[in-house]
Amino acid sequence: MDFGYALKESNGELTVNFKQKVVGWKRLASEMVEDKVVLDLKNAKKMIETKREPVVYEQYNLWKSIDRFKEIFKKTKIASDLTLLNFGVFSTSNEGELFSTYGHAHETECGEAYFVLKNSCFLILSDKKTYETFILHLKEADYLFIHPKFLHRTACDKKDVLFATFYPELAGHDYKIIKNRGFPFHVFRCKNRTKIVKNPKFKNSRYELIEKVKTRVNPIKLLERNPEKLKDILENPEKYKKIYFIGR
Ligand SMILES: [Fe+2]
């Protein structure tokens, strides 16, 4: 499927150049610190003071900008976005909490399809009720369906990462659920290794790091061939439970 961009990679840094104007927005590190969705606030604050205002990620709303995706949205109300999450740590050194998206939950019982277009990342899924967390180490071309029972956010791995998300407009984004507390577990990079750190604001939670995810239905192929079916899957996660990642 043509997403309408040319991608350049140099030293792990990705640059996305769209053939036409694409609407989007940027998330700054200072916003994430202000809202306390970063765990290591002390080092994150130091970073903001010493570095030029860093952009953590940028989101491109294809459904508002590119004809093909505008058409899909008009017919099915499925929104298609691309996110470029920069590699970085919330710290002045090269170790610390990895850059991540803000994270959110859906306001309704709708799912989301997720596809890694370039490089790898960690998708963090935390059960809204039990806080049980699954940290999925996703590689390029991995995909899955996120069940609405999960809070979800993406953390970078070793390079910038580009991923696509597809969700019904009626899913809604609840950011307040993350604000002032973050996630039960945050991903750090220390001594060249990934380290998972528990957030003390969440009691009795546990996590599992999953290196290989079983892929079932490719959402990009489905969006191309049968967007109505994708709509049905996204709007009825209980009916299509087998397609979704639901944990153990
Ligand atoms: Fe979502």
Residues whose N, C-alpha, C, O or C-beta is under 5 A from the ligand:
A	BS01	LIG	E112
